[in-house]
């Protein structure tokens, strides 16, 4: 029995190494094709790796670059978004995503004040969920430390310093918990999508014969309200809603 388990384990290890080696070979071929300006071949190779079940932020990022160079803006933005989700603090990903977004046709104005929306998004994404958790822990520990100083010291100066610094750290703790919760929700909820086709018709109802409400072009980012294999119900930042064919959008 032990011998059988050992053999089975050895086979699994060998298969894993073989799969990893095959993936590395495909990555090298894709990188070579990209460097030789053969973007379609690079895309096919990167997609083959994805179909094999291997994912990483680097793979999504490289695939996004290949799609961008091949003038497939929607798919480029979609894969940049996937890479950004796995590595939210990567500057290269954010830079390429910003450059690609600047080339989109649809400029959708949000109902929310732009400055407030940008400020909130910037604060929430400034740290990872783990970062916010550690900040709240250290802030709480610091608040207790200064509270301890406030109650034990007889010096007026130290009492004032202990009170105000403790209060600031306590507020920082609560604030980091709130932003951490918001970051966690944003990370867990798959409620966004990117238009992949050059132009997609947005319908009033989830059927091809329904009235077309408006059109969106590749790269447009939308909120997802409901999704099934055939149709996806979307909502724009300006409040407009409609249904689009599911194969014309990429969820992330």
Secondary structure, DSSP 8 states (H G I E B T S, - for coil): -HHHHHHHHHHHHHHHHHHHHHHHHHHHHHHHHHHTT-HHHHHHHHHHHHHTT---HHHHHHHHHHHHHTT-HHHHHHHHHHHHHHSTT-HHHHHHHHHHHTT-S-----SS-HHHHHHHHHHHTTS-HHHHHHHHHHHHHHHHHHHHHHHH---HHHHHHHHHHHHHHHHHHHHHHHHHHHHHHHHH---EEEE-SSEEEEESSSSTTS-EEEEEETT-EEEEEEE-SSEEEEE-TTS-EEEEEGGGEEE-
